Every structure is written in C-alpha cells, then in structure tokens.
Amino acid sequence: MTFSNDKAIYIQMADRICDEILAGKYAADDRIPSVREYAVLLQVNTNTAVKAYDALARDEVIYNKRGLGYFVTPNAKEKILAVRRKEFMERTLPDFIRQATMLGIDISTVEKFWK
C-alpha cells in the first residue's frame, strides 16, 4: 500500500479495512488480520496498526475477542456507509458542485457522462 501525505497513516490503514469491509472481503463477525499481521503486510510499525485498530474499535466497526483477535461488527458495513455518505455530502459534493459551476458543467452533462 502506498500512503499519501494528506492523512495520518493509521487513518489510511483504518480506511483500507473499511474499504475491504465494503468490498465484501470481510463480512459481519469475520476475523480480520491481527495487528501484527496487518503491520507486516503494510510494512508499518505495529504501534501504527494498533492506532488504526483502536480507531476502528472506537467507531464500533470492529471488536476484540480476547485471545482470538479482531472481528467485524454485525452492522459495520452500514456504519461505514453512513459515515462516508455524510462525509461525501458535506465535503466532496460541495467542492464538486463548485468546480462544475466554475467550468460551466450542468447536471445534464454530468448525467450523460455518468451513464
């Protein structure tokens, strides 16, 4: 994984796990890689992976079964979608609309391009 400079690495790692949940790689109650496994996979410090898992657990996307590892919460996909939709509507869409307006692109042009 190549990390960008615009977000902390642990947030990018948490986003990647969320992407994998949305893509169906991990379903509700599936075990995800251990902190160490994920740190090795992404070639990051274990403490960085711990921060990512802590953030996901705090957001109730994953939960820990002591001695067994981390698992996806039953409603993780819905939580991730809700957060991302809100973020899209509040951050991405307004910028898109501003850019489209400045470039003279109307909604019908966007619809044609989309289809």
RODO-793526 format. One record per residue (C-alpha): x, y, z. Coordinates in pm, 1 decimal. Layout:
% RODO-793526
+----------+----------+----------+
|       px |       py |       pz |
+----------+----------+----------+
|        X |        Y |        Z |
...
+----------+----------+----------+
% end
This chain:
% RODO-793526
+----------+----------+----------+
|       px |       py |       pz |
+----------+----------+----------+
|      0.0 |      0.0 |      0.0 |
|    127.3 |    343.7 |    -87.0 |
|     46.0 |    603.7 |    174.8 |
|    -34.2 |    964.5 |     91.3 |
|     75.4 |   1267.8 |    288.0 |
|   -272.2 |   1416.7 |    331.1 |
|   -383.2 |   1180.8 |    613.4 |
|   -215.1 |   1007.2 |    903.3 |
|   -100.9 |    654.0 |    816.2 |
|   -318.0 |    492.1 |   1083.2 |
|   -626.2 |    663.7 |    936.5 |
|   -535.3 |    539.4 |    588.9 |
|   -497.6 |    190.1 |    731.8 |
|   -838.0 |    212.1 |    900.8 |
|   -986.6 |    339.6 |    573.4 |
|   -838.3 |     42.3 |    391.2 |
|  -1000.3 |   -203.7 |    631.4 |
|  -1329.4 |    -18.1 |    587.0 |
|  -1285.1 |    -40.5 |    208.1 |
|  -1229.4 |   -414.0 |    241.5 |
|  -1546.0 |   -448.6 |    450.2 |
|  -1744.9 |   -250.5 |    192.7 |
|  -1598.8 |   -461.5 |    -89.4 |
|  -1713.6 |   -778.7 |     86.8 |
|  -1369.9 |   -914.6 |    174.9 |
|  -1479.5 |   -923.9 |    540.1 |
|  -1840.7 |   -983.9 |    641.2 |
|  -2009.3 |   -938.7 |    977.7 |
|  -1834.5 |  -1137.1 |   1250.8 |
|  -1543.6 |  -1232.5 |   1021.1 |
|  -1199.1 |  -1228.1 |   1175.8 |
|   -964.2 |   -968.0 |   1028.7 |
|   -584.0 |   -997.9 |   1027.5 |
|   -414.8 |   -946.2 |   1361.1 |
|   -247.9 |   -615.4 |   1435.7 |
|     92.8 |   -771.2 |   1371.9 |
|    -17.1 |   -940.8 |   1051.1 |
|   -158.0 |   -615.4 |    916.7 |
|    150.1 |   -418.3 |   1021.2 |
|    375.4 |   -665.6 |    841.6 |
|    150.2 |   -672.2 |    535.1 |
|    158.1 |   -292.7 |    502.7 |
|    516.4 |   -259.0 |    625.4 |
|    437.4 |    -20.1 |    909.6 |
|    521.5 |     -3.7 |   1277.3 |
|    299.1 |   -223.4 |   1495.7 |
|    205.9 |     82.0 |   1705.8 |
|     62.0 |    245.6 |   1393.8 |
|   -152.9 |    -61.0 |   1328.5 |
|   -264.6 |    -57.9 |   1693.5 |
|   -382.7 |    302.5 |   1648.1 |
|   -577.7 |    203.4 |   1336.6 |
|   -746.0 |    -88.3 |   1514.2 |
|   -818.8 |    126.9 |   1819.9 |
|   -986.9 |    386.2 |   1598.4 |
|  -1197.4 |    118.4 |   1427.1 |
|  -1293.5 |    -34.5 |   1761.5 |
|  -1384.8 |    309.4 |   1898.6 |
|  -1608.0 |    362.4 |   1592.1 |
|  -1759.8 |     16.8 |   1653.5 |
|  -1651.6 |   -116.7 |   1315.4 |
|  -1450.4 |   -398.9 |   1472.3 |
|  -1446.3 |   -563.6 |   1813.6 |
|  -1191.5 |   -766.8 |   2003.3 |
|  -1248.3 |  -1119.6 |   2129.9 |
|   -979.9 |  -1158.0 |   2390.5 |
|   -730.3 |  -1420.0 |   2281.1 |
|   -894.7 |  -1468.3 |   1940.8 |
|   -837.7 |  -1139.0 |   1762.3 |
|  -1043.9 |   -868.8 |   1598.8 |
|  -1374.4 |   -927.2 |   1423.6 |
|  -1609.8 |   -717.3 |   1211.1 |
|  -1914.2 |   -590.0 |   1399.6 |
|  -2252.0 |   -707.2 |   1267.6 |
|  -2352.0 |   -359.9 |   1145.2 |
|  -2007.4 |   -238.3 |   1037.5 |
|  -2095.5 |   -200.6 |    670.4 |
|  -2395.9 |     19.2 |    748.0 |
|  -2190.3 |    235.4 |    987.9 |
|  -1914.5 |    283.2 |    731.4 |
|  -2165.5 |    370.9 |    458.3 |
|  -2341.2 |    623.3 |    682.1 |
|  -2015.7 |    796.8 |    774.3 |
|  -1886.2 |    800.7 |    418.5 |
|  -2213.6 |    925.7 |    272.0 |
|  -2222.0 |   1209.2 |    525.0 |
|  -1859.4 |   1294.7 |    450.4 |
|  -1931.1 |   1288.3 |     76.1 |
|  -2234.1 |   1515.0 |    108.9 |
|  -2055.6 |   1763.1 |    336.8 |
|  -1707.7 |   1770.3 |    179.1 |
|  -1681.1 |   1615.3 |   -165.6 |
|  -2011.1 |   1715.1 |   -324.2 |
|  -1991.4 |   2088.8 |   -242.6 |
|  -1643.4 |   2105.9 |   -396.1 |
|  -1762.6 |   1909.7 |   -699.4 |
|  -2056.5 |   2145.2 |   -747.8 |
|  -1832.5 |   2449.5 |   -710.7 |
|  -1587.6 |   2312.4 |   -967.3 |
|  -1865.7 |   2214.0 |  -1209.8 |
|  -2022.1 |   2559.0 |  -1180.0 |
|  -1688.9 |   2732.0 |  -1246.0 |
|  -1633.6 |   2510.4 |  -1551.4 |
|  -1986.2 |   2558.1 |  -1684.7 |
|  -2079.3 |   2191.1 |  -1648.7 |
|  -2450.4 |   2142.9 |  -1585.2 |
|  -2625.6 |   1843.4 |  -1433.1 |
|  -2740.0 |   1705.1 |  -1770.8 |
|  -2375.9 |   1686.5 |  -1885.4 |
|  -2284.0 |   1505.0 |  -1565.8 |
|  -2574.1 |   1260.5 |  -1614.6 |
|  -2465.8 |   1186.1 |  -1974.6 |
|  -2109.3 |   1124.7 |  -1862.9 |
|  -2220.6 |    904.1 |  -1574.3 |
|  -2426.5 |    667.8 |  -1795.5 |
+----------+----------+----------+
% end
